[in-house]
Amino acid sequence: MMYSVAKGVNISVQNCDISCNTNTPNKTLEMDPYLKDQTVVPMRAGAFYIQDANTLVSKDSVFHNCYQTSKGSIFYLKSV
């Protein structure tokens, strides 16, 4: 959803409703079989990959179904 490697930027995520995957699993079942059956596109991060930013602020936001990533679920931060 968002990828930034800009140096020194200030990023703000406010009042957002973000859904990473529209397929909601039945949470009463074991998650491992569900996740293994999914076609996963390899990603470096979750919904946000942020590198070399000055600040990152997340306020009053809701994130849903962000679980199919190789690193991080919502935010992957590097040198922030």
Number of C-alpha atoms within 10 A of each C-alpha: 10 10 14 13 13 12 13 12 16 12 14 11 11 12 11 12 10 15 14 16 12 9 9 9 13 9 7 6 9 10 11 8 9 11 13 10 8 10 8 11 9 10 13 14 21 22 23 17 20 23 18 15 18 13 12 14 9 12 10 9 11 12 13 13 15 17 15 22 16 13 15 18 17 21 16 17 16 11 10 15
